[in-house]
Amino acid sequence: MTTPELSVVVPTHDVGLWVGELLSSILEDQSTASDPVDLEVIVVDDASSDDTFEIAQAYAARDPRLRVVRSPGKGGGQARNHGVSLARGRFLAFADGDDLVPRGAYATMLRKTRETGSDMVVGRFFKLFSDRVWWPVRAWPAFDEERTLVRLAEAPSALRNRACWNRIFRRDFWDSAGITFPDASRSNDIEPMVHALTTARFDIVTETVYVYRDRPGPGSMTARSHSPAGIISYLEQELRCARRIVALGDAEVRAEYASLIFDADGWMAIVRALRGMSVIDPVALEPARALVAELVALFDDGVVDDLIDDLERDKRWGWRLVASGQWATAARLIGDGVRWGDRTVADILETLQLVADSGVVPLRTLQRPLVNAVASVSLGDETLVGDDLADLVLKHRDLFTVVAEAVGAEGVPAWRLGRIMAALEDGPELLRQVVSGATDPVTATSLSLVDGRAHLHLAHTMVESVRLRVVFLHDRRRRTLDYDATELASGSLEVALPTAALSGGRWRVRFEGRDALGEFDGPVIIHEDVIGERIGDRAQIVQLAGRPRHGIEIPLSFGERGVRKARRVAGRIVRRVRR
Amino acid sequence: MPSTLLSFPYYRSNPYLTMLTVAPRAAGWDVVEGVQGLHRLEARAEHMGRGDVLHVHWTSPVTAGCESLEDAWVNAARFEDVLSGLRDRGADVLWTVHNSIAHEADYVDVELAVAKALASYATRIIQLNPATVEETAAYYTLPPDKVVDLPHSSYLGVYPDGGDDAASRERIGVPQGVPTVGFIGQIRAYKGLDVLCRAVEIAAEQVPDLTFVVAGKVVPAADVETVEEMLSAPNIVKRLGFVETADFSDWLRASDVVALPYRRILNSGSLLAAGTFGRTALIPEDTPVARQFADQPWVVTYAPEPDEPVALAAAILEALDGQESRHRAAHEFTRTYTPYDMSRDYLRLLDGLAGDRKEEAR
């Protein structure tokens, strides 16, 4: 029996629908007359209950390069290790039974390592979903160009890719490094691949060498079938990876890894686990907490602290909650995939209350989401009727108070929070008045374009009004209209501005004012249902991107267009000259 | 620089286009996504030249949104300019003939002119149905030397699927154990839902617990009320809206038999989807699709004349019997030509275009 150049180990478990395509892609698409690949394929079946084994066997009966065995152990890791023990090739590759190996992939990688003598060659891959593809490698600079005989420190982002299937290994490297797959239920390739990446001199080719099939379960509603064992298994593997990275002692690799875990893969693993569990059991999750705490401690030299502080809010709070074992609060924070802005105010305030009670999140950081819930999210919350919003604020009075105090200890609270606090101190009646405008003292009740004018009706909930300025804004241009206490006495006012007074462009409307509760300023929220005539002589009302807010658009006149174009051209020339 | 492969129109969330382009993407083709309208096609095609390929799948976007016949002719001329410009710059044009003529075409003459332009400018014309040349002959002529076969594969392993009929029924609310007939996919006038409703009524006289399972977006949306009214009987489980890819297998698995009473089609992805999940498919006889698939044991045909609802009702009753053997036959058929088989054939076809250019250069 001659020795093949490459052995491809294929662990399988219930992949009857796909294994035929995978085997065909390896056995029929890799060799060409000009670039022959001498390979063997070893299918190691891990207790399939479908027709996977029979399909593979039928294939093997037609092609002697394929060997099909049953795994003596349990799980993908043991199946891969068994496959390696049977492999005879000078090079080693792995492929999962439900994926695809593109034409010529192995030939490309073998050619590269024959030239360079590298320990490992890695190539690009994409993920195949039912109705789209996704190229994670495009975000990783290591894969931008072909690389030869690099160490991980020279291409740290190669660490982002810790799968075993888009690469080949020199067999003597694999054995001398002592790489094996752990007996883990989840993520059993991340540690051996970190092992390989931190040990090998490797090449990167820019060809696509693997297609990974992403197979979510059926049904658009997520099945809550996750158990704590899954996330614990993942974190155990992650901790082993982390130790290898720390031992490597390279600052850049360490930073790349920390970002990978705390900002990307690690966080997503926690999100998926918490969303997938029907019950959050902190006792069962205690080993996971201990692992997270250990993971954080490994990097607790100022690097991770900064990193976590720089993360976006949910991750920043989430890691602190998880590390302190407050899984239910973390799950509440993460939610079911509903955007923060699409949740109800009641849900947000309850969640923020839990976060505040956790004792691990700086209270001052709750100001922004708290004010945002009352001033912005409330506008789209259809569950709120009448004084519900004021009642919710009253219910969470303590939350508002502790947050305002925490902010006050370091500076001045935002004016919206200041108004709420002033009203809370005064009593429910004033609070209702303040909150009735969703804490915005000025709101639009109608907007129409009629007779060459923008007619904007405003209502206000100012308390003992002092003054109000309505500002039309476009770039740095402002058109302002001032109103004094007398004009504001009725609680409403009408602004009629000739559109001829506005030059071409998109104009937003803001308010600036002062009343007994202090100074304030903000955008005038113009809801869809208050808009009347949208098209005027030379203007139209348009929605401003992504907000329940509208503006007035004046088309550019010919003259203005010319000026703008001239400015753009001049800008280009200046840039060119500077280069 | 990788060569550009621009599929037109490229609908996101389209499993067929996704599975077709897997092998070309892996081989290094830059597959342009998201071009759906004529304007963006013009803008993108301008940058395409030798080695690049425009692959036209459906022609309806050419005249979409036109408010007059005049506008439609203007757009057809613009489309023809795109084709001629591409060929002048050395790019190739592929055309897959999915239908003889776009369904519900508003401007039939214009549609025919667009098809003729494609027949003239295309480097290769792909037929999904082996009888495409004959079936389209009444409308336009396809030069036989340009026509190549690239059949529609099964959807084996493409859709998320739990492989459990009972669980699928539970998820979408179809009672366990009741016989079901399904209609899954976009609901359009040409698809014969009215005929099927009547047929279900007739069949239900003999099978009282027969349940009608309907899921799909109503196009145009203005027809929703009419469709709602049509589907107001108590034995119907319906979702009149886009069927999420993740839910697609549930709707098919909840249907014992799938009815496809369409007439004017050359190809049916829905038929192959039904077969992929082992469902029996009902189609009218004497159509191009029937001629292609009638010998498949999992396909049951019926005579639409003289009384289509009665014939379809009889076919439903026939199909509800002996599902087990049809189920097996469908599964076997599904493996004979898989999505990746199709994708690799497609890549070979694209390779062939490059080969032809080398020949020409000699």
Interface residues (C-beta under 8 A of the other chain):
Chain A: L17 W18 G20 E21 S24 S25 D29 D98 L100 P102 R103 G104 A105 F126 L128 F129 S130 D131 R132 V133 E207 T208 V211 R213 R215 P216 G217 P218 G219 S220 M221
Chain B: R12 S13 N14 P15 T18 T21 V22 A23 R25 A26 A27 G28 L156 G157 V158 Y159 P160 D161 G162 A167 S168 R171 E244 T245 A246 D247 S249 D250 R335 T338 P339 Y340 D341 R344 L347
